[in-house]
Amino acid sequence: MRNVLFLIVLFGQVSLLIAQESNMDNAEIVRFKSMINETSKATVTIQSNFTQYKHLDFLSNDIITQGKMAFKAPNMVKWEYIKPFEYSVIFKDDKLLINDSGSKSNVDLGNSALFKKLNELIINSVKGNLFQDSDFSMDYYKSTNYYKVIFTPKDEKIKSYIASFILFFDKENANVLEVKMVEPSKDFTRIVFTDRLINKPLDNEVFTN
């Protein structure tokens, strides 16, 4: 359960990308999904800084953490928290590798269908490639600054942990600008990406614990 909660906390105040939104029509959705698919296929590595905002109703201020994210195809992701504490999490080969200020542990996600699914959702959220997943209903929006898609889970087990994923996309290159995950309690986590590098060399050693 502790590890399920971590996956939820990972993914989270109203978006900084505030703008007037409208629904996308069918033709716009087709073009947008095509752009996302092409971007996703062409993405081999991603390196980015991030700021994470964790909103809990019982707290007057969001919990803010900062760090670095690294992705390498097909399925390796590292979240390295730097401020205000040092903590890293690596998703690799159905494993969750945790380094809590030098205290290391490994969790086998492959033994749990739910863990495995949450792992896939996190990886696909980083790439922006959730559109082929039949486990979601999707609502599409646009503004002058971004595209936004709300993914609502259909699976009851997933819904018990995740009410919705909200992804914001750059209108020019379809990169993910921000990920927001809303919990059933309405608490949420928001991750804003900055200084993104695409397809730059990334050694496998980065994904060792």
Sine and cosine of phi, psi and omega as CSV:
sin_phi,cos_phi,sin_psi,cos_psi,sin_omega,cos_omega
0.00,0.00,-0.64,0.77,0.01,-1.00
-0.84,0.54,-0.63,0.78,-0.04,-1.00
-0.96,0.26,-0.55,0.84,0.11,-0.99
-0.89,0.46,-0.69,0.72,0.01,-1.00
-0.89,0.46,-0.59,0.81,0.03,-1.00
-0.89,0.45,-0.68,0.73,-0.01,-1.00
-0.86,0.50,-0.59,0.80,0.01,-1.00
-0.95,0.32,-0.70,0.71,0.00,-1.00
-0.88,0.47,-0.52,0.85,-0.02,-1.00
-0.82,0.57,-0.69,0.72,-0.05,-1.00
-0.98,-0.22,0.00,0.00,0.00,0.00
0.00,0.00,0.00,0.00,0.00,0.00
0.00,0.00,0.69,-0.72,0.00,-1.00
-0.93,0.37,0.59,-0.81,-0.10,-0.99
-0.86,0.50,0.57,-0.82,0.08,-1.00
-0.95,0.32,-0.18,0.98,-0.03,-1.00
-1.00,-0.03,0.65,0.76,-0.10,-1.00
-0.89,0.45,0.79,-0.62,0.04,-1.00
-0.26,-0.97,0.31,-0.95,0.03,-1.00
-0.95,0.32,0.75,-0.66,-0.07,-1.00
-0.91,-0.40,0.42,-0.91,0.14,-0.99
-0.62,-0.79,0.33,-0.94,0.02,-1.00
-0.94,0.34,0.59,-0.81,0.12,-0.99
-0.99,0.13,0.62,-0.78,0.07,-1.00
-1.00,0.09,0.09,-1.00,-0.11,-0.99
-0.87,0.50,-0.67,0.75,0.00,-1.00
-0.91,0.42,-0.64,0.77,0.03,-1.00
-0.91,0.42,-0.62,0.78,0.01,-1.00
-0.90,0.44,-0.67,0.74,0.01,-1.00
-0.88,0.47,-0.71,0.70,0.00,-1.00
-0.91,0.42,-0.67,0.74,-0.01,-1.00
-0.89,0.45,-0.72,0.69,0.00,-1.00
-0.90,0.44,-0.59,0.81,0.06,-1.00
-0.90,0.44,-0.67,0.75,0.03,-1.00
-0.90,0.44,-0.67,0.75,0.02,-1.00
-0.89,0.46,-0.71,0.71,-0.01,-1.00
-0.88,0.47,-0.67,0.75,0.01,-1.00
-0.91,0.41,-0.67,0.74,0.03,-1.00
-0.90,0.44,-0.68,0.73,-0.02,-1.00
-0.90,0.44,-0.69,0.72,0.00,-1.00
-0.89,0.45,-0.56,0.83,-0.07,-1.00
-1.00,0.08,-0.12,0.99,-0.07,-1.00
-1.00,-0.02,0.90,-0.43,0.02,-1.00
-0.98,-0.21,-0.67,0.74,0.05,-1.00
-0.69,-0.72,0.49,-0.87,0.12,-0.99
-0.69,-0.72,0.72,-0.69,0.15,-0.99
-0.77,-0.64,0.73,-0.68,-0.10,-0.99
-0.39,-0.92,0.52,-0.85,0.26,-0.96
-0.99,0.15,0.38,-0.92,0.07,-1.00
-0.52,-0.85,0.44,-0.90,0.18,-0.98
-0.86,-0.52,0.78,-0.63,-0.04,-1.00
-0.94,-0.35,0.75,-0.66,0.03,-1.00
-0.90,-0.43,0.89,-0.45,0.03,-1.00
-0.97,-0.25,0.90,-0.44,-0.05,-1.00
-0.98,-0.22,0.85,-0.53,0.08,-1.00
-0.84,-0.55,0.76,-0.65,-0.11,-0.99
-0.86,0.51,-0.51,0.86,-0.08,-1.00
-0.99,0.13,-0.05,1.00,0.05,-1.00
-0.95,-0.30,0.62,-0.78,-0.02,-1.00
-0.97,0.24,-0.43,0.90,0.01,-1.00
-0.81,-0.59,0.50,-0.87,0.06,-1.00
-0.94,0.35,0.49,-0.87,0.11,-0.99
-1.00,0.08,0.86,-0.51,-0.09,-1.00
-0.93,-0.36,0.79,-0.61,0.09,-1.00
-0.75,-0.66,0.41,-0.91,-0.01,-1.00
-0.75,-0.66,0.49,-0.87,0.01,-1.00
-0.12,-0.99,-0.33,-0.94,-0.01,-1.00
-0.79,-0.62,0.61,-0.79,0.04,-1.00
-0.88,-0.47,0.64,-0.77,0.08,-1.00
-0.74,-0.67,0.69,-0.72,0.06,-1.00
-0.78,-0.63,0.66,-0.75,0.13,-0.99
-0.67,-0.74,0.78,-0.63,-0.03,-1.00
-0.90,0.44,0.56,-0.83,0.09,1.00
-1.00,-0.04,-0.34,0.94,-0.20,-0.98
-0.47,-0.88,0.56,0.83,0.03,-1.00
-0.92,-0.39,0.80,-0.60,0.03,-1.00
-0.70,-0.72,0.69,-0.72,0.09,-1.00
-0.82,-0.57,0.77,-0.63,0.13,-0.99
-0.93,-0.36,0.91,-0.42,-0.03,-1.00
-0.91,-0.41,0.96,-0.28,0.02,-1.00
-0.99,0.13,0.72,-0.69,-0.08,-1.00
-0.90,-0.44,-0.67,0.74,0.00,-1.00
-0.79,-0.62,0.67,-0.74,0.02,1.00
-1.00,0.02,0.12,0.99,0.02,-1.00
-0.63,-0.78,0.27,-0.96,0.03,-1.00
-0.97,-0.23,0.82,-0.57,-0.09,-1.00
-0.30,-0.95,0.73,-0.68,0.02,-1.00
-0.75,-0.67,0.54,-0.84,0.02,-1.00
-0.71,-0.70,0.76,-0.65,0.00,-1.00
-0.85,-0.53,0.78,-0.63,0.16,-0.99
-0.98,-0.20,0.88,-0.48,-0.10,-1.00
-0.41,-0.91,0.84,-0.55,0.10,-1.00
0.78,0.63,0.78,0.63,0.00,-1.00
0.87,0.49,0.40,0.91,0.06,-1.00
-0.87,-0.49,0.56,-0.83,0.15,-0.99
-0.93,-0.38,0.92,-0.38,-0.06,-1.00
-0.96,-0.27,0.86,-0.51,-0.11,-0.99
-0.90,-0.44,0.71,-0.71,0.10,-0.99
-0.78,-0.63,0.97,-0.23,-0.03,-1.00
-0.98,-0.22,1.00,0.04,-0.01,-1.00
0.80,0.60,0.68,0.74,0.03,-1.00
0.99,-0.15,-0.27,0.96,0.07,-1.00
-1.00,0.02,0.93,-0.38,-0.16,-0.99
-0.96,-0.29,0.56,-0.83,0.07,-1.00
-0.45,-0.89,0.42,-0.91,0.01,-1.00
-0.82,-0.57,0.62,-0.78,0.05,-1.00
-0.80,-0.60,0.74,-0.67,0.02,-1.00
-1.00,0.06,0.97,-0.24,0.01,-1.00
-0.96,0.27,-0.38,0.92,-0.06,-1.00
-0.91,0.43,-0.32,0.95,0.00,-1.00
-0.99,0.14,-0.13,0.99,-0.02,-1.00
-0.79,-0.62,0.86,-0.51,0.01,-1.00
-0.88,0.47,-0.59,0.81,0.00,-1.00
-0.93,0.36,-0.73,0.69,0.05,-1.00
-0.84,0.55,-0.70,0.71,-0.04,-1.00
-0.89,0.46,-0.65,0.76,0.00,-1.00
-0.92,0.40,-0.68,0.74,0.04,-1.00
-0.89,0.46,-0.61,0.79,0.06,-1.00
-0.88,0.48,-0.71,0.70,0.03,-1.00
-0.87,0.48,-0.64,0.77,-0.01,-1.00
-0.90,0.43,-0.65,0.76,0.01,-1.00
-0.90,0.43,-0.72,0.70,0.00,-1.00
-0.89,0.46,-0.71,0.70,-0.01,-1.00
-0.93,0.36,-0.49,0.87,0.06,-1.00
-0.91,0.41,-0.65,0.76,0.03,-1.00
-0.88,0.48,-0.66,0.75,-0.01,-1.00
-0.99,0.12,-0.28,0.96,-0.06,-1.00
0.98,0.18,0.32,0.95,-0.14,-0.99
-0.92,-0.38,0.93,0.37,0.05,-1.00
-0.96,-0.27,0.07,1.00,-0.22,-0.98
-0.97,0.25,-0.32,0.95,0.01,-1.00
-1.00,-0.03,0.03,1.00,-0.10,-0.99
-1.00,0.06,0.90,-0.43,-0.04,-1.00
-0.96,0.26,-0.04,1.00,-0.01,-1.00
-0.99,0.17,-0.02,1.00,-0.08,-1.00
-0.82,-0.57,0.53,-0.85,0.36,-0.93
-0.99,-0.14,0.50,-0.87,-0.16,-0.99
-0.74,-0.67,0.65,-0.76,0.08,-1.00
-0.83,-0.56,0.72,-0.70,-0.16,-0.99
-0.91,-0.42,0.73,-0.69,-0.01,-1.00
-0.71,-0.71,0.32,-0.95,0.02,-1.00
-0.64,-0.77,0.42,-0.91,0.16,-0.99
-0.62,-0.79,-0.06,-1.00,0.04,-1.00
-0.95,0.32,-0.32,0.95,-0.11,-0.99
-0.96,-0.27,-0.41,0.91,-0.16,-0.99
-0.34,-0.94,0.24,-0.97,0.28,-0.96
-0.97,-0.23,0.54,-0.84,0.02,-1.00
-0.72,-0.69,0.69,-0.73,0.06,-1.00
-0.78,-0.62,0.76,-0.65,0.08,-1.00
-0.97,-0.23,0.87,-0.50,0.01,-1.00
-0.97,-0.24,0.89,-0.46,0.00,-1.00
-0.94,-0.33,0.86,-0.51,-0.04,-1.00
-0.90,0.44,0.57,-0.82,0.12,-0.99
-0.99,-0.11,-0.52,0.86,-0.04,-1.00
-0.94,0.33,0.77,-0.64,-0.09,-1.00
-0.91,0.41,-0.57,0.82,0.01,-1.00
-0.91,0.41,-0.69,0.72,0.03,-1.00
-0.91,0.41,-0.64,0.77,-0.02,-1.00
-0.89,0.45,-0.43,0.90,0.01,-1.00
-0.94,0.33,-0.28,0.96,0.03,-1.00
-0.92,-0.39,-0.54,0.84,-0.12,-0.99
-0.77,-0.64,0.90,-0.44,0.07,-1.00
-0.98,0.21,-0.63,0.78,0.03,-1.00
-0.24,-0.97,0.47,-0.88,0.24,-0.97
-0.97,-0.23,0.66,-0.75,0.09,-1.00
-0.81,-0.58,0.85,-0.52,-0.01,-1.00
-0.91,-0.42,0.71,-0.70,0.09,-1.00
-0.95,-0.32,0.73,-0.69,-0.09,-1.00
-0.86,-0.52,0.63,-0.78,0.13,-0.99
-0.90,0.44,0.75,-0.66,-0.05,-1.00
-0.96,0.29,-0.35,0.94,-0.04,-1.00
-1.00,0.09,-0.66,0.75,-0.12,-0.99
-0.79,-0.61,0.04,1.00,0.06,-1.00
0.92,0.40,0.27,0.96,0.11,-0.99
-0.96,0.29,0.49,-0.87,0.02,-1.00
-0.97,0.24,0.84,-0.54,0.03,-1.00
-1.00,0.00,-0.57,0.82,-0.15,-0.99
-0.39,-0.92,0.61,-0.79,0.09,-1.00
-0.85,-0.53,0.74,-0.67,0.07,-1.00
-0.79,-0.61,0.76,-0.64,0.04,-1.00
-0.87,-0.49,0.85,-0.53,-0.04,-1.00
-0.98,-0.21,0.78,-0.63,0.01,-1.00
-1.00,0.02,0.30,-0.95,0.03,-1.00
-0.83,0.55,-0.48,0.88,0.02,-1.00
-0.97,0.26,-0.12,0.99,-0.09,-1.00
0.99,0.15,-0.09,1.00,0.23,-0.97
-0.90,0.44,0.41,-0.91,-0.01,-1.00
-0.48,-0.88,0.31,-0.95,0.08,-1.00
-0.84,-0.54,0.68,-0.73,-0.03,-1.00
-0.78,-0.62,0.78,-0.63,0.01,-1.00
-0.87,-0.49,0.83,-0.55,-0.01,-1.00
-0.94,-0.35,0.83,-0.56,-0.03,-1.00
-1.00,-0.06,0.63,-0.78,0.06,-1.00
-0.64,-0.77,0.37,-0.93,0.07,-1.00
0.81,0.59,0.75,0.66,-0.06,-1.00
-0.97,0.23,0.69,-0.72,0.11,-0.99
-0.89,-0.46,0.78,-0.62,-0.06,-1.00
-0.93,-0.37,0.74,-0.67,0.11,-0.99
0.86,0.52,0.54,0.84,0.16,-0.99
-1.00,0.03,0.48,-0.88,-0.01,-1.00
-0.81,0.59,0.70,-0.71,-0.03,-1.00
-0.60,-0.80,0.93,-0.36,-0.09,-1.00
-0.96,0.29,0.56,-0.83,0.03,-1.00
-0.88,0.47,-0.39,0.92,0.00,-1.00
-0.88,0.48,-0.39,0.92,0.04,-1.00
-0.86,0.51,-0.49,0.87,-0.11,-0.99
-0.98,-0.18,0.55,0.83,0.12,-0.99
-0.94,-0.34,0.51,-0.86,-0.09,-1.00
-1.00,-0.05,0.00,0.00,0.00,0.00
